[in-house]
Amino acid sequence: MAVLSKYNLEEYQYGVHVRKGHQLYMMSEKKIYFGQWITSRNDAIVIVEMSENIAKREAKFYLEVNHHDYIIRTFASVRNELNLTIFIQEYAPQGDLADYLIDNPSKFTLPIFAEMFLQIADAMRHIASKRIVHGDLGCRNVLVFRVDETQLKNNLVKITDFGLARFIDKKPARENESVVPIRYCAPEILRTNRHSDYSEKSDVYSLGVLIWEALSNSEIPYSTVDKDDVVKEMKLNNENLTRPHPCSDGLWNLMKKCWHTNPDVRPSFERINEELSELDVSSNEVDLSSVAIHE
């Protein structure tokens, strides 16, 4: 894609530099495969194939925020004659955070959660500095690389999936046709879904939901309510999620700040980083099989 030329991404070839393995994920216009280097590189990789339609919306965001410690890394593109945009990206061995929490109901600690939230907030601080709104924060869009109960700083997660991302300074062509993740997005977006409602602070709201979701063993927000329209009305009427258990006072207070009805009052990602860095969470172990209990 011509739009990607400014990023100086290395270009490789199937059968020469890299080969495609079995399929991991598929939607109508996007497929992800295991990848394997033919050359001497040994990074674990996936191959992401995007149609022209998907690539126009998504591809540039991966490259705009590339090379950050807590955002998925794009190593190169793959030359092809199929009018596809093909990326070689790093592989997350533990999958996404939503599935990881469901599949591993073993003991966790609040400090591990706090470290992961700090990494996510740091990634979002970088994204916001680029005048980008992610638009789809949730545990499903956080990839897990390492979980280490013995060394806190050895835990590693990274943000992915820029399918709903947008530049703050560039209004989309079809403003009111944007997909809205109702259970995760800020109430100001639910009111009108105008481009002007998307901001760093709307992503901050979603971060609060992500923290709630993680501490709730990957429970879907407002899971007792089947219809999204009802959830929408609840959120517009200020009916927020209830406190998960276990949850430190510091994390709960941070969630409530993220959910303030006035976006201007919500903390910035810079401030959230500071609060998470200073957070005093108990080292009590958390049994993930019981965290979906709310006060």
Short mmCIF file of the C-alpha atoms (twelve columns), coordinates in Angstrom:
data_MODEL
# 
_entry.id   MODEL 
# 
loop_
_atom_site.group_PDB 
_atom_site.id 
_atom_site.type_symbol 
_atom_site.label_atom_id 
_atom_site.label_alt_id 
_atom_site.label_comp_id 
_atom_site.label_asym_id 
_atom_site.label_seq_id 
_atom_site.Cartn_x 
_atom_site.Cartn_y 
_atom_site.Cartn_z 
_atom_site.pdbx_PDB_model_num 
ATOM 1   C CA . MET A 1   0.000   0.000   0.000  1 
ATOM 2   C CA . ALA A 2   1.314   3.410   -0.935 1 
ATOM 3   C CA . VAL A 3   0.096   4.837   2.376  1 
ATOM 4   C CA . LEU A 4   2.594   2.576   4.195  1 
ATOM 5   C CA . SER A 5   5.639   3.607   2.177  1 
ATOM 6   C CA . LYS A 6   6.608   6.383   4.610  1 
ATOM 7   C CA . TYR A 7   7.236   3.864   7.399  1 
ATOM 8   C CA . ASN A 8   10.244  2.219   5.683  1 
ATOM 9   C CA . LEU A 9   9.098   -1.264  6.659  1 
ATOM 10  C CA . GLU A 10  11.314  -4.117  5.484  1 
ATOM 11  C CA . GLU A 11  9.735   -6.203  2.732  1 
ATOM 12  C CA . TYR A 12  10.181  -9.977  2.567  1 
ATOM 13  C CA . GLN A 13  9.001   -12.809 0.337  1 
ATOM 14  C CA . TYR A 14  7.122   -16.061 0.949  1 
ATOM 15  C CA . GLY A 15  9.361   -19.056 0.289  1 
ATOM 16  C CA . VAL A 16  12.525  -16.965 0.513  1 
ATOM 17  C CA . HIS A 17  12.502  -15.265 3.907  1 
ATOM 18  C CA . VAL A 18  9.398   -16.642 5.625  1 
ATOM 19  C CA . ARG A 19  6.829   -19.425 5.284  1 
ATOM 20  C CA . LYS A 20  3.181   -19.529 6.328  1 
ATOM 21  C CA . GLY A 21  1.976   -22.171 8.795  1 
ATOM 22  C CA . HIS A 22  -1.491  -23.212 9.925  1 
ATOM 23  C CA . GLN A 23  -4.296  -20.731 10.402 1 
ATOM 24  C CA . LEU A 24  -4.906  -19.237 13.848 1 
ATOM 25  C CA . TYR A 25  -7.737  -16.789 13.141 1 
ATOM 26  C CA . MET A 26  -10.051 -15.873 10.301 1 
ATOM 27  C CA . MET A 27  -12.626 -13.246 9.493  1 
ATOM 28  C CA . SER A 28  -13.940 -12.326 6.054  1 
ATOM 29  C CA . GLU A 29  -11.116 -9.923  5.200  1 
ATOM 30  C CA . LYS A 30  -8.380  -10.739 7.715  1 
ATOM 31  C CA . LYS A 31  -6.492  -13.968 8.419  1 
ATOM 32  C CA . ILE A 32  -3.704  -14.766 10.875 1 
ATOM 33  C CA . TYR A 33  -1.309  -17.710 10.489 1 
ATOM 34  C CA . PHE A 34  1.623   -19.122 12.356 1 
ATOM 35  C CA . GLY A 35  4.807   -18.018 10.633 1 
ATOM 36  C CA . GLN A 36  8.315   -19.418 10.415 1 
ATOM 37  C CA . TRP A 37  11.519  -17.714 9.371  1 
ATOM 38  C CA . ILE A 38  13.490  -19.388 6.598  1 
ATOM 39  C CA . THR A 39  16.407  -17.075 7.306  1 
ATOM 40  C CA . SER A 40  18.464  -17.195 10.502 1 
ATOM 41  C CA . ARG A 41  16.071  -15.030 12.548 1 
ATOM 42  C CA . ASN A 42  14.467  -16.834 15.468 1 
ATOM 43  C CA . ASP A 43  11.687  -14.478 16.649 1 
ATOM 44  C CA . ALA A 44  8.375   -16.320 17.091 1 
ATOM 45  C CA . ILE A 45  6.047   -14.788 14.492 1 
ATOM 46  C CA . VAL A 46  2.574   -14.706 12.989 1 
ATOM 47  C CA . ILE A 47  1.555   -13.717 9.469  1 
ATOM 48  C CA . VAL A 48  -1.333  -11.231 9.251  1 
ATOM 49  C CA . GLU A 49  -3.054  -11.018 5.857  1 
ATOM 50  C CA . MET A 50  -5.438  -8.078  5.376  1 
ATOM 51  C CA . SER A 51  -7.634  -7.188  2.434  1 
ATOM 52  C CA . GLU A 52  -7.217  -3.739  0.925  1 
ATOM 53  C CA . ASN A 53  -10.431 -2.653  2.654  1 
ATOM 54  C CA . ILE A 54  -9.215  -3.687  6.130  1 
ATOM 55  C CA . ALA A 55  -5.674  -2.437  5.542  1 
ATOM 56  C CA . LYS A 56  -6.897  1.063   4.678  1 
ATOM 57  C CA . ARG A 57  -8.451  1.309   8.141  1 
ATOM 58  C CA . GLU A 58  -6.010  -0.622  10.288 1 
ATOM 59  C CA . ALA A 59  -2.514  -1.144  8.878  1 
ATOM 60  C CA . LYS A 60  -1.092  2.339   9.340  1 
ATOM 61  C CA . PHE A 61  -1.850  2.358   13.068 1 
ATOM 62  C CA . TYR A 62  0.360   -0.671  13.751 1 
ATOM 63  C CA . LEU A 63  3.273   1.131   12.124 1 
ATOM 64  C CA . GLU A 64  2.543   4.528   13.646 1 
ATOM 65  C CA . VAL A 65  3.033   3.079   17.150 1 
ATOM 66  C CA . ASN A 66  5.591   0.374   16.312 1 
ATOM 67  C CA . HIS A 67  8.690   -0.136  18.505 1 
ATOM 68  C CA . HIS A 68  6.966   0.390   21.855 1 
ATOM 69  C CA . ASP A 69  7.617   -2.191  24.579 1 
ATOM 70  C CA . TYR A 70  3.926   -2.799  25.278 1 
ATOM 71  C CA . ILE A 71  2.430   -2.621  21.772 1 
ATOM 72  C CA . ILE A 72  2.535   -5.540  19.331 1 
ATOM 73  C CA . ARG A 73  5.626   -5.354  17.121 1 
ATOM 74  C CA . THR A 74  5.425   -5.445  13.321 1 
ATOM 75  C CA . PHE A 75  8.726   -6.701  11.899 1 
ATOM 76  C CA . ALA A 76  8.131   -6.510  8.150  1 
ATOM 77  C CA . SER A 77  5.675   -6.825  5.274  1 
ATOM 78  C CA . VAL A 78  5.443   -9.619  2.694  1 
ATOM 79  C CA . ARG A 79  5.547   -8.900  -1.019 1 
ATOM 80  C CA . ASN A 80  2.582   -10.409 -2.905 1 
ATOM 81  C CA . GLU A 81  0.501   -10.086 -6.078 1 
ATOM 82  C CA . LEU A 82  -2.893  -10.594 -4.414 1 
ATOM 83  C CA . ASN A 83  -3.487  -6.944  -3.488 1 
ATOM 84  C CA . LEU A 84  -3.186  -7.896  0.190  1 
ATOM 85  C CA . THR A 85  -1.324  -6.107  2.945  1 
ATOM 86  C CA . ILE A 86  0.667   -8.797  4.756  1 
ATOM 87  C CA . PHE A 87  2.494   -8.127  8.013  1 
ATOM 88  C CA . ILE A 88  4.971   -10.253 9.930  1 
ATOM 89  C CA . GLN A 89  4.284   -9.650  13.625 1 
ATOM 90  C CA . GLU A 90  5.562   -11.072 16.889 1 
ATOM 91  C CA . TYR A 91  3.733   -14.090 18.319 1 
ATOM 92  C CA . ALA A 92  2.217   -13.994 21.812 1 
ATOM 93  C CA . PRO A 93  2.595   -17.538 23.212 1 
ATOM 94  C CA . GLN A 94  -0.107  -17.150 25.882 1 
ATOM 95  C CA . GLY A 95  -2.808  -15.760 23.581 1 
ATOM 96  C CA . ASP A 96  -5.074  -12.887 24.567 1 
ATOM 97  C CA . LEU A 97  -5.721  -11.805 28.136 1 
ATOM 98  C CA . ALA A 98  -9.456  -12.600 28.027 1 
ATOM 99  C CA . ASP A 99  -8.891  -16.260 27.127 1 
ATOM 100 C CA . TYR A 100 -5.854  -16.538 29.381 1 
ATOM 101 C CA . LEU A 101 -7.856  -15.513 32.432 1 
ATOM 102 C CA . ILE A 102 -10.602 -18.008 31.604 1 
ATOM 103 C CA . ASP A 103 -8.221  -20.889 30.862 1 
ATOM 104 C CA . ASN A 104 -5.955  -20.325 33.871 1 
ATOM 105 C CA . PRO A 105 -8.115  -20.107 37.009 1 
ATOM 106 C CA . SER A 106 -5.020  -20.641 39.147 1 
ATOM 107 C CA . LYS A 107 -3.647  -18.281 41.760 1 
ATOM 108 C CA . PHE A 108 -2.801  -14.726 40.714 1 
ATOM 109 C CA . THR A 109 -1.739  -11.690 42.722 1 
ATOM 110 C CA . LEU A 110 -3.036  -8.149  42.679 1 
ATOM 111 C CA . PRO A 111 0.534   -6.889  42.109 1 
ATOM 112 C CA . ILE A 112 0.685   -8.924  38.873 1 
ATOM 113 C CA . PHE A 113 -2.585  -7.366  37.745 1 
ATOM 114 C CA . ALA A 114 -1.314  -3.908  38.690 1 
ATOM 115 C CA . GLU A 115 1.894   -4.471  36.699 1 
ATOM 116 C CA . MET A 116 -0.120  -5.540  33.645 1 
ATOM 117 C CA . PHE A 117 -2.428  -2.536  33.978 1 
ATOM 118 C CA . LEU A 118 0.626   -0.287  34.224 1 
ATOM 119 C CA . GLN A 119 2.030   -1.740  30.988 1 
ATOM 120 C CA . ILE A 120 -1.304  -1.271  29.208 1 
ATOM 121 C CA . ALA A 121 -1.589  2.314   30.469 1 
ATOM 122 C CA . ASP A 122 1.972   3.032   29.335 1 
ATOM 123 C CA . ALA A 123 1.137   1.735   25.855 1 
ATOM 124 C CA . MET A 124 -1.992  3.884   25.817 1 
ATOM 125 C CA . ARG A 125 0.012   6.930   26.880 1 
ATOM 126 C CA . HIS A 126 2.181   6.397   23.787 1 
ATOM 127 C CA . ILE A 127 -0.847  5.875   21.533 1 
ATOM 128 C CA . ALA A 128 -2.477  9.057   22.873 1 
ATOM 129 C CA . SER A 129 0.755   10.993  22.263 1 
ATOM 130 C CA . LYS A 130 0.368   10.116  18.571 1 
ATOM 131 C CA . ARG A 131 -3.127  11.692  18.568 1 
ATOM 132 C CA . ILE A 132 -4.647  8.244   18.077 1 
ATOM 133 C CA . VAL A 133 -7.739  6.789   19.756 1 
ATOM 134 C CA . HIS A 134 -7.625  2.977   20.007 1 
ATOM 135 C CA . GLY A 135 -11.405 2.708   20.265 1 
ATOM 136 C CA . ASP A 136 -11.592 -0.964  21.293 1 
ATOM 137 C CA . LEU A 137 -9.772  -1.504  24.576 1 
ATOM 138 C CA . GLY A 138 -10.671 -4.777  26.260 1 
ATOM 139 C CA . CYS A 139 -8.905  -7.885  27.535 1 
ATOM 140 C CA . ARG A 140 -9.467  -9.557  24.146 1 
ATOM 141 C CA . ASN A 141 -7.161  -6.969  22.563 1 
ATOM 142 C CA . VAL A 142 -4.314  -7.430  25.039 1 
ATOM 143 C CA . LEU A 143 -1.817  -10.175 24.183 1 
ATOM 144 C CA . VAL A 144 -0.028  -12.104 26.919 1 
ATOM 145 C CA . PHE A 145 3.655   -12.878 26.461 1 
ATOM 146 C CA . ARG A 146 4.708   -13.860 29.990 1 
ATOM 147 C CA . VAL A 147 3.060   -14.455 33.353 1 
ATOM 148 C CA . ASP A 148 5.524   -14.811 36.230 1 
ATOM 149 C CA . GLU A 149 4.349   -15.085 39.832 1 
ATOM 150 C CA . THR A 150 7.901   -14.898 41.203 1 
ATOM 151 C CA . GLN A 151 9.327   -11.871 39.342 1 
ATOM 152 C CA . LEU A 152 6.838   -9.043  38.950 1 
ATOM 153 C CA . LYS A 153 8.698   -7.149  36.215 1 
ATOM 154 C CA . ASN A 154 9.007   -10.319 34.125 1 
ATOM 155 C CA . ASN A 155 5.286   -10.213 33.332 1 
ATOM 156 C CA . LEU A 156 4.605   -8.881  29.842 1 
ATOM 157 C CA . VAL A 157 1.466   -7.896  27.934 1 
ATOM 158 C CA . LYS A 158 1.021   -5.880  24.749 1 
ATOM 159 C CA . ILE A 159 -1.859  -4.034  23.085 1 
ATOM 160 C CA . THR A 160 -3.042  -5.155  19.660 1 
ATOM 161 C CA . ASP A 161 -5.934  -4.766  17.171 1 
ATOM 162 C CA . PHE A 162 -6.369  -1.297  15.702 1 
ATOM 163 C CA . GLY A 163 -9.486  -2.182  13.721 1 
ATOM 164 C CA . LEU A 164 -11.515 0.624   15.329 1 
ATOM 165 C CA . ALA A 165 -8.657  3.100   15.778 1 
ATOM 166 C CA . ARG A 166 -8.766  6.637   14.424 1 
ATOM 167 C CA . PHE A 167 -6.649  9.757   14.316 1 
ATOM 168 C CA . ILE A 168 -8.153  12.530  16.440 1 
ATOM 169 C CA . ASP A 169 -7.301  15.095  13.762 1 
ATOM 170 C CA . LYS A 170 -8.837  13.139  10.878 1 
ATOM 171 C CA . LYS A 171 -12.599 12.741  10.729 1 
ATOM 172 C CA . PRO A 172 -13.722 9.427   9.132  1 
ATOM 173 C CA . ALA A 173 -15.655 9.605   5.868  1 
ATOM 174 C CA . ARG A 174 -18.739 7.919   7.339  1 
ATOM 175 C CA . GLU A 175 -18.841 9.344   10.826 1 
ATOM 176 C CA . ASN A 176 -22.026 7.770   12.156 1 
ATOM 177 C CA . GLU A 177 -21.402 4.290   10.733 1 
ATOM 178 C CA . SER A 178 -18.517 3.449   13.068 1 
ATOM 179 C CA . VAL A 179 -18.774 0.175   14.991 1 
ATOM 180 C CA . VAL A 180 -19.234 0.870   18.708 1 
ATOM 181 C CA . PRO A 181 -18.310 -1.708  21.414 1 
ATOM 182 C CA . ILE A 182 -21.256 -0.699  23.604 1 
ATOM 183 C CA . ARG A 183 -20.197 -2.488  26.805 1 
ATOM 184 C CA . TYR A 184 -16.715 -0.952  26.764 1 
ATOM 185 C CA . CYS A 185 -17.055 2.509   25.236 1 
ATOM 186 C CA . ALA A 186 -17.566 5.851   26.955 1 
ATOM 187 C CA . PRO A 187 -21.136 7.179   27.374 1 
ATOM 188 C CA . GLU A 188 -20.430 10.316  25.322 1 
ATOM 189 C CA . ILE A 189 -19.858 8.053   22.301 1 
ATOM 190 C CA . LEU A 190 -23.143 6.242   22.950 1 
ATOM 191 C CA . ARG A 191 -25.046 9.530   22.892 1 
ATOM 192 C CA . THR A 192 -24.147 10.648  19.377 1 
ATOM 193 C CA . ASN A 193 -21.214 8.581   18.002 1 
ATOM 194 C CA . ARG A 194 -19.659 11.744  16.590 1 
ATOM 195 C CA . HIS A 195 -15.964 11.880  15.803 1 
ATOM 196 C CA . SER A 196 -15.548 14.773  18.243 1 
ATOM 197 C CA . ASP A 197 -16.569 12.444  21.106 1 
ATOM 198 C CA . TYR A 198 -13.550 10.187  20.520 1 
ATOM 199 C CA . SER A 199 -10.562 11.268  22.585 1 
ATOM 200 C CA . GLU A 200 -7.852  10.093  24.930 1 
ATOM 201 C CA . LYS A 201 -10.485 10.338  27.668 1 
ATOM 202 C CA . SER A 202 -12.891 7.980   25.875 1 
ATOM 203 C CA . ASP A 203 -10.069 5.409   25.801 1 
ATOM 204 C CA . VAL A 204 -9.481  6.124   29.510 1 
ATOM 205 C CA . TYR A 205 -13.093 5.126   30.202 1 
ATOM 206 C CA . SER A 206 -12.509 1.850   28.345 1 
ATOM 207 C CA . LEU A 207 -9.338  1.197   30.343 1 
ATOM 208 C CA . GLY A 208 -11.457 1.323   33.494 1 
ATOM 209 C CA . VAL A 209 -13.735 -1.340  31.991 1 
ATOM 210 C CA . LEU A 210 -10.703 -3.435  31.004 1 
ATOM 211 C CA . ILE A 211 -9.415  -3.333  34.600 1 
ATOM 212 C CA . TRP A 212 -12.852 -4.392  35.852 1 
ATOM 213 C CA . GLU A 213 -12.995 -7.194  33.266 1 
ATOM 214 C CA . ALA A 214 -9.563  -8.560  34.216 1 
ATOM 215 C CA . LEU A 215 -10.355 -8.539  37.937 1 
ATOM 216 C CA . SER A 216 -13.672 -10.259 37.150 1 
ATOM 217 C CA . ASN A 217 -12.059 -13.306 35.514 1 
ATOM 218 C CA . SER A 218 -12.816 -12.035 32.002 1 
ATOM 219 C CA . GLU A 219 -16.523 -11.619 32.701 1 
ATOM 220 C CA . ILE A 220 -18.329 -9.674  29.982 1 
ATOM 221 C CA . PRO A 221 -19.309 -6.229  31.330 1 
ATOM 222 C CA . TYR A 222 -23.014 -6.094  32.286 1 
ATOM 223 C CA . SER A 223 -23.147 -9.855  31.681 1 
ATOM 224 C CA . THR A 224 -26.526 -10.218 33.407 1 
ATOM 225 C CA . VAL A 225 -28.097 -7.997  30.728 1 
ATOM 226 C CA . ASP A 226 -28.614 -9.697  27.367 1 
ATOM 227 C CA . LYS A 227 -29.523 -6.747  25.160 1 
ATOM 228 C CA . ASP A 228 -26.948 -4.126  24.207 1 
ATOM 229 C CA . ASP A 229 -29.699 -1.503  23.911 1 
ATOM 230 C CA . VAL A 230 -30.511 -1.987  27.591 1 
ATOM 231 C CA . VAL A 231 -26.817 -1.735  28.502 1 
ATOM 232 C CA . LYS A 232 -26.650 1.491   26.507 1 
ATOM 233 C CA . GLU A 233 -29.524 2.999   28.490 1 
ATOM 234 C CA . MET A 234 -27.965 1.870   31.772 1 
ATOM 235 C CA . LYS A 235 -24.680 3.559   30.913 1 
ATOM 236 C CA . LEU A 236 -26.398 6.745   29.778 1 
ATOM 237 C CA . ASN A 237 -28.215 6.743   33.137 1 
ATOM 238 C CA . ASN A 238 -24.916 6.475   35.022 1 
ATOM 239 C CA . GLU A 239 -25.352 2.846   36.106 1 
ATOM 240 C CA . ASN A 240 -21.717 1.813   36.358 1 
ATOM 241 C CA . LEU A 241 -20.224 -1.609  36.934 1 
ATOM 242 C CA . THR A 242 -20.016 -2.764  40.548 1 
ATOM 243 C CA . ARG A 243 -16.792 -3.343  42.447 1 
ATOM 244 C CA . PRO A 244 -15.190 -6.705  41.666 1 
ATOM 245 C CA . HIS A 245 -13.843 -8.889  44.447 1 
ATOM 246 C CA . PRO A 246 -11.040 -9.059  45.317 1 
ATOM 247 C CA . CYS A 247 -9.982  -5.533  44.392 1 
ATOM 248 C CA . SER A 248 -7.787  -3.043  46.225 1 
ATOM 249 C CA . ASP A 249 -9.211  0.344   47.193 1 
ATOM 250 C CA . GLY A 250 -6.647  1.994   44.924 1 
ATOM 251 C CA . LEU A 251 -7.713  0.064   41.829 1 
ATOM 252 C CA . TRP A 252 -11.401 0.611   42.565 1 
ATOM 253 C CA . ASN A 253 -10.895 4.350   43.021 1 
ATOM 254 C CA . LEU A 254 -8.965  4.453   39.739 1 
ATOM 255 C CA . MET A 255 -11.797 2.679   37.913 1 
ATOM 256 C CA . LYS A 256 -14.314 5.189   39.240 1 
ATOM 257 C CA . LYS A 257 -12.125 8.086   38.085 1 
ATOM 258 C CA . CYS A 258 -11.945 6.530   34.609 1 
ATOM 259 C CA . TRP A 259 -15.746 6.344   34.506 1 
ATOM 260 C CA . HIS A 260 -16.476 9.960   35.424 1 
ATOM 261 C CA . THR A 261 -19.361 11.241  33.307 1 
ATOM 262 C CA . ASN A 262 -17.399 14.352  32.360 1 
ATOM 263 C CA . PRO A 263 -14.493 13.317  30.084 1 
ATOM 264 C CA . ASP A 264 -12.505 16.397  31.119 1 
ATOM 265 C CA . VAL A 265 -12.442 15.184  34.721 1 
ATOM 266 C CA . ARG A 266 -11.114 11.721  33.886 1 
ATOM 267 C CA . PRO A 267 -7.358  11.301  34.412 1 
ATOM 268 C CA . SER A 268 -4.994  11.287  31.451 1 
ATOM 269 C CA . PHE A 269 -2.969  8.163   30.694 1 
ATOM 270 C CA . GLU A 270 0.042   10.074  31.993 1 
ATOM 271 C CA . ARG A 271 -1.698  10.506  35.334 1 
ATOM 272 C CA . ILE A 272 -2.936  6.897   35.344 1 
ATOM 273 C CA . ASN A 273 0.657   5.736   34.883 1 
ATOM 274 C CA . GLU A 274 1.662   7.781   37.911 1 
ATOM 275 C CA . GLU A 275 -1.187  6.401   40.022 1 
ATOM 276 C CA . LEU A 276 -0.497  2.790   39.060 1 
ATOM 277 C CA . SER A 277 3.215   3.247   39.760 1 
ATOM 278 C CA . GLU A 278 2.407   4.533   43.244 1 
ATOM 279 C CA . LEU A 279 -0.366  2.018   43.919 1 
ATOM 280 C CA . ASP A 280 -0.124  0.025   47.137 1 
ATOM 281 C CA . VAL A 281 -1.814  -3.289  46.443 1 
ATOM 282 C CA . SER A 282 -1.646  -6.151  48.883 1 
ATOM 283 C CA . SER A 283 0.365   -9.164  47.823 1 
ATOM 284 C CA . ASN A 284 -2.496  -11.476 48.734 1 
ATOM 285 C CA . GLU A 285 -2.989  -14.189 46.181 1 
ATOM 286 C CA . VAL A 286 -6.106  -14.045 44.064 1 
ATOM 287 C CA . ASP A 287 -7.962  -17.201 43.137 1 
ATOM 288 C CA . LEU A 288 -9.189  -16.384 39.636 1 
ATOM 289 C CA . SER A 289 -11.900 -19.002 39.884 1 
ATOM 290 C CA . SER A 290 -13.686 -16.749 42.366 1 
ATOM 291 C CA . VAL A 291 -12.979 -13.215 41.212 1 
ATOM 292 C CA . ALA A 292 -16.252 -12.729 39.352 1 
ATOM 293 C CA . ILE A 293 -17.980 -11.751 42.591 1 
ATOM 294 C CA . HIS A 294 -19.184 -8.172  42.890 1 
ATOM 295 C CA . GLU A 295 -20.288 -6.084  45.782 1 
# 
